Amino acid sequence: MKTWRVAVIALSFLLLSGCLVTFREPLPASDPAPKGLLGKWTSTNAWGEPMNLELTRTGDNRYQAVSYFRAKPKEREAYPFTVSRHGNRWYLSAKVPAQFGGHFTIAGFELTDKQELVVYNLDLEQINQAMGQNVLSGEGFQTDDGDGVLVNTAMDQVFAYLDNPANSDVFVEAVRYQRQTKAK
């Protein structure tokens, strides 16, 4: 569980209630990260622990997030991810650990004028509602940490749904990072 908790903090992919929205395919590595995304970030997690996040480039349009607790800087977890821009939104995608299905998750993010990185998760309830309305298709699954859903709709249809301003409530703010200043 500790590894997954760090993964949650690193990319904030697990929804706030322990629910998870996954996809069969990752975002393609076709877009470069927006200016200002890469670098060092800091935040405090839901348990009040200070965290650091380092985002770096690992290849052509491929990136890595390294997360660690400030109190334990040698205990680091690394997660590869890709980014994509659709409409006015930026998305990131990463592989989910095998115990949670081993598929991929998608989160939204934005860089604010206040030097913040804000990450948004997909709301499981809203995704389930879209599936009930046959806008998206998929299947539910259970983990020890909560419910999840594997969306199997084609990605162009998924992004048509996500990019629609009428569906803006499908995003829930998961974490807010601040640009890390020089170490004290």
Secondary structure, DSSP 8 states (H G I E B T S, - for coil): -HHHHHHHHHH--S-TTS-EEEESS---TTS---TT-SEEEEEE-TTS-EEEEEEEEEETTEEEEEEEETT-TT--EEEEEEEEEETTEEEEEEE--GGGTS-EEEEEEEE-TTSEEEEEEE-HHHHHHHHHTTSS-EEEEEETTEEEEEE-S-HHHHHHHHH-GGGGGGEEEEEEEEE-----
